[in-house]
Amino acid sequence: MQGKAWKFKDNIDTDLIIPARYLNTSDPAELAKHCMEDADPTWINKMQKGDFIVGGENFGCGSSREHAPIAIKAAGVPAVIAKSFARIFYRNAINIGLPILESPDAVDGISEGDEIEVELAKGNIINKTTGKSYKAQAFPEFMQKLIDAGGLIEYIKRKK
Amino acid sequence: MQQTISQKILAKHAGLKTVEPGQLINCKVDLVLGNDITSPPAIKEFAKIGVAKVFNKKKIYLVPDHFTPAKDIKSAEQVKMMREFAKKYGIVNFFEIGCMGVEHALLPEMGAIIPGDLIIGADSHTCTYGALGAFSTGVGSTDMAAAMAIGEVWFKVPEQLKFIFKGKLKKWVEAKDLILFTIGQIGVDGARYMSMEFTGSVIEKLSIEGRLTMANMAIEAGGKNGIFAPDQKTYEYLKTKVKLASWSVIRDLWAKFQSDPDATYKQTYDWDVSEIEPQVAFPHLPSNTKPVSKCKSVKIDQSVIGSCTNGRIEDLRIAAKILKGKKRNKNVRLIIIPATQAIYSQAMKEGLIDIFMKAEAAVSTPTCGPCLGGHMGILAEGERSIATTNRNFVGRMGHPKSEVYLSNVAVAAASAVAGYIVSPEDL
C-alpha cells in the first residue's frame, strides 16, 4: 500500500473522526462522507483513496463507536499510523479489519504530504519522500491471528 | 501472588487462579450491554456469525437512550432494529421509552450489577459499574456481537493504578470534582489501557452515586476500567435493589473482591483533596481543568444538568438546593434531565421538579440527548454550555464552533442563575 500522509494532532477523539450527529446510521458509505469532519471539514474532499492518516498520541480516544474506524476504512484509508491508540479504538480497528500501526518514530519522521509505503505483514513504514524507514510495534500472536482471520467475526466463525 | 480487585475478577472469569498485566485472556461475561447507536452494527455482525440463539437471554441489556425518544426517522429505524432483534431472540432486558433510562443510571438502579461481575458494554461509559466493585469496560459493536453469540470476550490484562484520596472535602465539592481533578492531573491518556482503583478515606465516605460519577469518567483518562472495592455502602445500596442474590451471597462477594495489601501497582497517586475547589474543564478536553474561582467572565448560553455522569437523584437534590426560589438568567437556557424514570418520579415526589419548573428549567424525559449533541439542547455556532456531562470535545454538543465546559451539579446550577460560570459560594 502506498499513498500520501495526512497529519493530525494528539488526542484525535472519536467525535472528531465521526461526529455523533451522523450516528443515526451505521452505513459505511454514509459515515465515510463525514470522516474527520470536525478535525478538518475539507479533508474528505482533499484526500485520495489510498492516503494514510498519521496521528499523534492517543488516537481515537473517547467514545466506543465502531463507526469511527468504519468511517476511516470506508473513506479508503488503508491504514492509520499513530504514536499511540486509545484502547477501544485499538480493539475496534482490529475487530473490523482496519490496519493500525504504532510507531512514534515514524510519526515524528513523517510530514504532511510525504509519500508513504506500508508493508503490513512486516510492519514496515517507508517514507519515500525522506528515504527513511521505520518498524511498527509488532502485535501479540493472538491479535495477529485475529488480524490474519480478517477480524473478530471471521475468527470466531473459524473456531466454531 | 498478590492481586488487585480487577485482577481477581478477570482471573475468576478466565478460569485462572491469578493473572498478570499484559497477559491475554478469554473471559466469560456476566452482562452485555448495547445502546441505540452501537447495537445496530452489533446486530448486523451477530447475523454474520450464524448462531441460532444468543448465549443467554437474560444477560443481554439493550437500552435505546442516545437518540430517544426517536429524534428523527433514521434514529427510529435504529431503535426498531433493536426492538425486533430483542423480540426475535427473546431478550428480556429491552427497555422501551417510559421504562428506560440513561443506561448507566438504569442498570445499577435496577440491581443488574453486583460486586465481582465482569461486564462489557458497547458504550465507552460502561466503566461506570466499577462503582459497585465490578470489572466493567467499554467495547465496540463487533465485540458486543461476539459476546452476544458466545458469552466471551478477550482481554489484555491491564496494568493497575491506585488513587488514594485523603482529607475533608470543601463545601460544594462533589465526586465529579474528584474525577475532574484526577483527569486534570494525569491527562486524557494518563491511564490509557490501565485499571484505575479509587480508595482512601474520602472514597470510604463517598456515596454509591458519587462513586458511579467517578467510575463513569475513568474512560476520560483513557482507563480500561475504574473500580471501587465493595464495602458497607455497596452492601446497603444493593440490599434495596438486588432481589435474586441472597444477602449472604453479596457478603461473600464483598469479602472476596478486595485488593490484596501487597498487590502490585504501576503507580500510586496519594492526594490530600482538602483544598481543592469545584473543578471546571474548559474546551476541548476533560483534562483542561481549572478551579472554579479561576473562571473569570465565562458567559454561558446554556446549562445542562443530567447524563450518565450526573443525572441521579442526589444530583437533582443539589440542583434544587441551588435553584430553589431562583430563576435562570434570562440569557441562559436551563435543561435538566433526570437519568431514569424512577429518578424522575422520585424528584417529583420530593418537589424538585416543581422547583426546576419555577426556575424556568426545561425538564426532559430520560435521554442522553445533548451530552453527545444528539437532540434536546443542541448548541449553535459560537454558543457555550456548562454541563454536568462527561466530554467537552470539539462539536460535542452541537456546532463544531460551540463550546462545552464540564462541571459538577452545583456549579452548573449556580451558573444558570448567574449567566456566567460561577461558584455557588459567589451566587
Contacts between the chains, C-beta under 8 A, distances in Angstrom:
chain1	res1	chain2	res2	distance
A	11	B	188	5.8
A	11	B	189	7.2
A	11	B	285	6.5
A	13	B	391	7.8
A	13	B	393	4.7
A	13	B	394	7.9
A	15	B	372	7.9
A	15	B	373	7.8
A	15	B	391	7.3
A	15	B	393	4.4
A	15	B	394	6.7
A	15	B	395	5.9
A	15	B	396	5.6
A	16	B	393	6.8
A	16	B	394	6.0
A	16	B	395	7.7
A	19	B	373	6.9
A	19	B	395	5.3
A	19	B	400	7.6
A	20	B	37	7.7
A	20	B	66	7.9
A	20	B	372	4.2
A	20	B	373	5.0
A	20	B	374	6.1
A	20	B	396	7.7
A	21	B	373	5.6
A	21	B	374	7.6
A	21	B	395	7.9
A	21	B	398	8.0
A	23	B	37	4.9
A	23	B	66	7.7
A	23	B	67	7.9
A	24	B	67	6.1
A	24	B	71	7.6
A	24	B	72	6.2
A	24	B	74	3.8
A	24	B	75	4.6
A	24	B	78	6.5
A	25	B	74	5.4
A	25	B	78	7.9
A	26	B	40	5.1
A	26	B	41	4.4
A	26	B	44	7.3
A	26	B	78	7.8
A	26	B	141	7.9
A	37	B	400	7.8
A	38	B	394	5.1
A	38	B	395	4.4
A	38	B	400	4.6
A	39	B	394	7.7
A	41	B	400	7.6
A	57	B	189	6.1
A	58	B	188	6.4
A	58	B	189	4.0
A	58	B	192	6.4
A	58	B	222	6.4
A	61	B	188	6.0
A	61	B	189	6.9
A	61	B	222	6.4
A	62	B	124	6.7
A	62	B	219	7.9
A	62	B	391	6.5
A	62	B	393	6.3
A	63	B	123	7.9
A	63	B	124	5.0
A	63	B	372	7.6
A	64	B	38	6.4
A	64	B	121	7.8
A	64	B	122	5.7
A	64	B	123	5.6
A	64	B	124	4.2
A	64	B	126	7.7
A	64	B	138	4.3
A	64	B	139	6.3
A	64	B	140	5.5
A	65	B	37	6.5
A	65	B	38	6.7
A	65	B	140	7.5
A	66	B	38	7.0
A	66	B	41	5.7
A	66	B	122	7.7
A	66	B	140	3.9
A	66	B	141	4.4
A	66	B	142	6.2
A	67	B	37	7.6
A	67	B	41	7.3
A	70	B	41	7.5
A	84	B	189	7.1
A	84	B	192	6.9
A	86	B	189	7.3
A	86	B	192	6.7
A	86	B	222	6.1
A	87	B	192	6.5
A	87	B	193	5.1
A	87	B	222	6.8
A	87	B	224	5.8
A	88	B	124	6.0
A	88	B	138	5.5
A	88	B	139	6.5
A	88	B	140	6.2
A	88	B	219	8.0
A	91	B	139	6.2
A	91	B	140	6.1
A	91	B	143	6.4
A	92	B	139	8.0
A	92	B	140	3.7
A	92	B	141	7.9
A	92	B	142	6.9
A	92	B	143	7.8
A	95	B	140	6.2
A	95	B	142	3.9
A	95	B	143	6.3
A	96	B	140	7.8
A	96	B	142	6.0
A	140	B	24	6.0
A	140	B	156	7.6
A	142	B	24	4.9
A	142	B	154	7.1
A	143	B	24	7.9
A	151	B	142	6.9
A	152	B	142	5.1
A	152	B	143	6.9
A	152	B	146	5.4
A	153	B	45	5.5
A	153	B	48	5.1
A	153	B	49	5.9
A	153	B	142	6.4
A	153	B	145	6.9
A	153	B	146	6.9
A	156	B	49	5.9
A	156	B	146	5.5
A	156	B	149	7.0
A	156	B	150	6.5
A	157	B	48	7.7
A	157	B	49	6.2
A	157	B	50	6.9
A	160	B	49	7.9
